[in-house]
Amino acid sequence: PPILFDPNLSGAESLHLIMLVTATEVAHQWFGNLVTPAWWDDVWLSDSISHFLSYKLLDD
C-alpha cells in the first residue's frame, strides 16, 4: 500500500509537494546534521542551500 502518495486519491500537485519536502529534508539532514554551521548567524546559509538543492533536484 502507498505510504505517502496514492495516485487514485491525489494529483500531480500533491506528488510534487511530497517530492519537494522529501528532497528538502534530505538536504537538511546533510547540511543541518553533518555539516553544521559554526555559529547561529550562519544557519540561514545551510537552510538556503538545502532549499536550493531540493528545487535543483526536482528541476532535473
Secondary structure, DSSP 8 states (H G I E B T S, - for coil): --SS--TTT--HHHHHHHHHHHHHHHHHIIIIIIS--SSGGGHHHHHHHHHHHHHHHHH-
